[in-house]
Amino acid sequence: MSGKGAMMFGNIRGNARGCLLYEPMFVIPYSMFTTYSSLYMKELGLSDTQIGFITSLGLLVQIYSSFISGYLTDVLGRRKALILFDLLSWSIATLIWAVSQNFWYFFIAAIINGFQKVPNTAWNCLLVEDTDPQDRPVIFAVLQFIGIIAGFFAPLGGLLVKRFTLVPAMRIMYAIAFVSMTLMFIGRNYATHETDIGIKKMKESSGLKFSDSIKEYVSAVREIWNNKALMIIFAVYILNNFQITIRGTYQYLYLVDVLKLSDVMISVFPSVSSLAMLILLFFIMPRLKNEYADKYMKYGFAASLVANLILVLAPPANIPLAMVSTLLVSAGGMIITPYLESAVANAISDETRAKTFSILTVLILLFISPAGIIGGWTYSIQPRIPFVLVAVTFLLCIILMGVLVKYNRVNCGEKKASSEL
């Protein structure tokens, strides 16, 4: 880790430190295989529509696992829910992917991997519950830094593809992911402890049936519904996840099918993305002020909008334009992510975090679950259409951020006038 990354990490203690310490063992192998996952399915005989169906199937299972994740996280405790369902949803899934032969292997793996939302909720609770709200942006900055560094390892996947061809290389990458992720889950479990809120929730939930906890879910939904600013932030969060799903599934297929780039060449793009984000992290992000977070997010969405328009308009074999698009969308994501994640984390109280976060995840997945099918259907008609949809999504985010800024300004004015009275 570089000097800046090490300095940020040195200020983090407790569970957050334990979670972040082992995170590279997950994101590095993930960054290697995720670039080629759609191409791997296609190489094994799946059609564009089947690839989209697999994506949507996984999202549907994630809706179910998200809904029960708050209950399981409270009943089992953060650490136990985390390790049990990480081993199920990632260790077993990567093994199935490593030996996949046809559509049905991916079908089964999608169902198993869909339970990843249980450890996702547990991990988010473990990461932030024992930290002060003002320290959380640093935690998310370090998390993003780790993701950036992991992107530099993506070309290793390209080297494996060049050496062994796509399918054998992917089997190797999934096997590496199985070993690395499994060791990570075990190591992280020893490096963390149950949070105070987690212990309290385990006692309160002792003997509690899932049906008995519905009232807490209803209360969480009511809290979200009655908070207009929170609703807008959640809407932006949902739209952002929608575009991530479409872009993540079809970006590299598009680079190969439409822009005619080689399988080996596309492995360079994650590194280009990471380099752009690293430069922003070191030289731009430290100059940004938290009070202008809403404005920065609008700039980030605008950069991402332009990036997708460039991708849509780029002619075949035009590597420079593809690189410019990658740089812009990476810069936009770097600006958006820490502010958006912090806004969501701080908007949820620790007391109801597990169930509120699970409800938020359900809402996200309900809206983005059709993304895979929509992306596959539109891609089969015209490969540029999914990226036009992504551009429209970014435009909606810009509009919503403008509404949020206006609402906050009016709300602050009303509070100020009330206090003066």
N, C-alpha and C positions, 0 to 999 in steps of 0.2 A: 504494500500500500504506500502511496506517495506521501510526502510530508504533510500536505493538507488533509488527505484522507486519514492519516494516522492521528493528526491533531484532533480532528472531529471525533474519531472513534475513542480517543483517550478520555474524552469528557463524558462518555456514556458508561453507565454502571448497571448492575443488576441483570434482570431478565433481558432487557434490550441488548445489552452487551453479549449475553449468551446466544441470543437469536441471531444477531448480526455476525458474530464470530464464525458461525458455521454456514452462513448463507451462501458463500462462494461455492461450496460443495454441491449446492442445488443449481444455482444459476449458470455455472460454467458448462456442465454437461447439457443443461436445458438449452442454452444458447447455441450449442453445437447441433443438436438434432432438430430443433424447432424450425430452422431455416429450410430443411428438406422434408419435413413431415408430409406436406401435401404432395410433393413430387414423389415421395416414397409410396404413398397410396396409389398414385396414378401409375407408377411403374409396375405395381403389383396387380394392375388390371381394373382399378376402380375408375368409374366415370366422374366427370365434373359434378354431376348431380349427386352421385353417391358420396363424394367427398363432402359436399354441402350437407347431406343428410347426416353423416357421421358427426359433423360439427354441431348440428342442431340437436341430435340425440344426446350428445354430451352435455349440452346446455340444458336440456329438459331434465336430465338426471341431477344436474347441479341445482335446478330450481327446488327439487325435492330435498336434496341434501342441505341446501341453504336454509330451508324452512325448519328442519329438525336440528340444525347446527347449534342454534342458541340454547335449546333444551339440553342437547348432549354435552355441550361445553360447560353448562352450569352443573349438570348432574355428575359427569365424570371428572370434572376439573379441567383446567386449561391444558396441563401437561399430558395427562392421560389421553384426552380426546385428540390431542395433537399427534402423539406418536402412533396411536392405534390406527387412525385414519390416514395418516401419511404413509404408513407401511402398506395399507390396503390400496389407496388411490394412486400412489406413485411407484412404489417398489414392485407391486404385482403388475401394474399396468405397463411399466417399461419392459418387464420380462415378456409379456404377451406381444408387445410391439416388436421386440427383438426377434421373435419367431413367426411373425405374421405371414400368412400365405395368401389370404383372400379377404373379401369384404367382411366375413363373419368374425374373423379375428379382431378387426378394428371395431366391429359392432360390440363385441364383448368388452374390449378394452375401454371403449367410450363410456360404457355403463359403469365400470369399476372406477375409472378416472374421474367420473362425474361426482364421486363422493369427496373430491378434493375440497369442497366448500366447508366441510366440517373442520378439517385442520386449518383452513383459511381463517375462519372465525376465531378459533382457539388461538391461533398465532397472533392475530391482530390484538386480541385481549392481552396475551402474554407480553407483547411488544410494548404496549403503552400504558397499561393500568397502574404500574408502580412508578410512573414518571410524571413530572410536572408538565402541564400543558405547554408552557413556554419552551420546554426542552424538546418537544416532539418534532418541530421542523428540522432540528439537527439529526434526529433519528432517521427521518425520511430522506434527508439529504445524503446520509451515509448509505442508506439502503439503495438510493439511486446511484451513488458512486460505485457500489459493488456491482450493480447491474451494468454500468458503463464499462467497468474493467472486464466483466465477463464477456462483453461483446467482442473484445480483442481475441478471444479464444475461438470464435466462430470459424475463422479460416482453417483451423485444424480439421473441422469437418470437411471443408473443401479439399484439403490435402488427402484425407481418407477416401473421399469420392474419386479423386484423380488416380489414387493408387489402386483401389479395389473395385471401382464402379459403384453406382448409387446404392443398390440393394445390399450388397455385403457390407459396405461402409456404414449404412444406417443400422444394420444389425450390431455392428461393433459399437457404434455410438450409444445405442439403447442399452447394451450390456454394461458399458462404462457408467451410464447414468444410473443403472440399477445398483451397482456397487457403491458409487459415490453418494447417492441419495440415501441409501440405507444406512451407511456409516454416519452420515450427517444427522439423520433422525435420532440415532442412538446417542451420539456425542452431545447434541443439543439438549437432549432430555436430561443428561447428567449435569449440564452447565446452567440449567435453569431451576427455579423453584416455583411452587404454586403461589399465585398472587393473593394478597389479603382479600380482595373482592372475590377471587375464585374460591377461597376457603369458606367465606361467608355464604356464597351461593351454593356450594356443595352441601353445607349444613341445612340451608333453607330448602333445598331440593331433594333432601333425603326422603325416599319413599314417594316422591311426587311423580305422578303419571304425566305423560305428554299432554293428555287432554286437560289436565288440571292447570297447565301452564298457558293455556290459550288466552286467558284473561290478560296476562302480561304482554302477549303478542298484540292483542287488541289495543292495550294501553300504548304500546310503542307506535302502532299505526296512527292512533289518535294524536300522539305527540308530534309526529311528522306532519300530519295533515293540517294541524292548527298553527304551524310555524311556516309562514309564507317564504321567508328567506331560506329556510332549510329545504323546503320543497323545490325552490329554484336551483339550489346547489345540487340537490339529488338529481334533478332533471339534467343538469349539465354533466354530472357524473355518469348517469345512465347513457346519455348520447355519446359521451367519450368512449365508454366501454363498447357501444354498438360499432363505432368506427374501428376500434382496435380489433374486434372480432372479424369483421370483413377484410380489413387490410392485412391482418395477420394470416388469414387463411389463403388469400389470393394474390398477395403482393409478389411472392417469388414465382408463382405460376405465371403471372403476368409478365415478369421480367424475362422468363424463358420463352413463353408462347408468343407474346406480342412484340416485345423489344428484342427478341432473338439473342439474348445473352446466354453464355454457356453455364452449365451446372457449377463448374469450378469458379467462374467469375462472380456469381451471385453470393458466394461465401465471403467476398470482400466487403459487401455492403454493410453487414453488421459492424464491421470494424470502422468503416467510414462514419457510420452513425455514432459509434462510441467515441471516436476522436472528436467529432463536433460537440458532443455532449460534455466531454472532458474539458474542452476549451471554454465552453460556457460556464461550467462549474467553477473553474479556477479564476476566470477573468471577468465574467459578467455577473453571475449570481451573487457574489459577495457585495456588489455595489447596489443591489436591489433592496428596497425598503419594504417591510411587511405591510405598511399602511397603504401601499399602492398595489397590493396583490391582485385585486379585481382587474385593474388596468393591464397588468402584466399578463394575466391569463387571456385577456382579449387579444393582445399582441401574439401570444403563443398560438391561439386558434387561427388567427389571420395568417400566420406563417405556414401553418399546416394546411390551410385552405389553398394557398398558392402552390404549395408542394404537390398537392393532388391534381390540381389543374395542369401543372407542368407534366406530370406523369401521364395524364390522359392525352395531352397534345404531343408528347414526344414521339418522333418517328423511330422505326426499328433501328437497332444497332447504335443508337445515340447514347453512348455511355456518359458523356458529360452532363446531359440533361437529367439522366437517371440519377447521377451523383448529386446534382443540385437539388433535386427533389428529395433525396434521402437526407441531405444536410439540413434542408429547411424543416422537414417533418421531425427530425431529431431535435433541432433547436426548439421548435414549438413544444414538443413533448417535455423537454428538459425544463422549460419555463412553467408549463401547465402543472405537471405532476406534483411537485412538493407543495405548492399552494393549495391545490385541489384536495390532496390527501389530508393535509393538515386541517383544512376547513371542515372536512367531513369528520375527522377524528375528534376535533374539539367541539363539534356540534352535538356529539353523543356523550351522555353522562356515563361515568364508570359503572354506576349502579345498574343501569339497564343496557350496558354496552353489548353483551353477547346477543341478546334477543333483538335489540334495535339494529345491530349490524347484520344479523341474519335476515331481518325483514328488508333492510336496504338491499342486500344481495339478492333476495327473491325478486324484489321490484326490478332490479337491474336485469336479472335473467329473464323475467317475463317479457321485458321489452326487447332484449337482444337475442332470445332463443330462435326467432325466425331468421336471424342474420345469416346463418350458414346456408339455409335453403334459398333465401332471397339472393344471397351472393352467388350461389351455384346456378340458380335459374337465370339470373341476369348475365352472369359470366358466359353461360352457354349461348345466350342470344348475341351478346356483344361484350367482349372482355373489358371494355372501357367503362361500361355502365356501373359496376360496383364502386369504382373510384369516383364517379360523378356523385353517387349516393354519399360517399364519405365526405366529399367536398360540401355537399348540402348540409350534412351533419355538423361540420365545423361552422358553417354560416349560422345555423340555429343556435349553436353554443355562444357565438358572438352576440347575437340578439338577446339571448337569455342573460348574459353577463351585463349587458346594458340595462336590462330591466332590473336586475339585482342591484346595480349601482344606484339607480334612481330610487328604488324602494328603500335601500339603506339610508340614502340621503334624506328622504322624506321622514322616515322613521326616527332618525337621529334628531331631526329638526323638531318633531313632535315631542320627543323625550326632553329636549332642551327647554322647550317652551313650558312644558309641564313642571319641570324642576324650578324654573324661574317663578312660577306662580306659587 
